[in-house]
């Protein structure tokens, strides 16, 4: 699972552009990961210039 740190995200869209599964959506100043599409490749995590995404190895979504 990929966790989003909402307070850090500036909605630049870098993660959206690198996701091979189109599992990330940017809507009205909010970003969403579609769990059913996400393959946990972590390309979005590595592309985020401000580290607003992180790979959760435990597979537990933060609230």
C-alpha positions, -999 to +999 in steps of 0.1 A: +000+000+000+011+035-007+004+061+019-003+098+011+008+124+036-019+150+029-003+179+047+028+176+026+012+171-008+012+202-030-008+185-058+020+188-084+009+157-103+043+141-106+030+108-092+001+108-115+024+110-145+046+081-136+019+056-124+019+027-150-015+015-138-033+049-138-040+043-101-036+079-089-062+106-094-058+143-087-092+159-081-099+194-067-068+198-045-069+162-034-050+131-045-064+096-044-048+062-049-071+036-063-062+005-044-078-019-068-055-006-096-023+000-076+004-027-080+027-012-053+055-006-078+064+026-057+073+047-088+050+074-074+069+073-041+103+078-059+089+105-082+075+128-055+098+158-051+086+166-016+082+130-002+045+133+003+041+096-006+056+066+012+056+029+007+039+011+036+056-023+038+031-035+064+002-030+039-017-010+064-033+023+053-027+052+076-057+072+087 
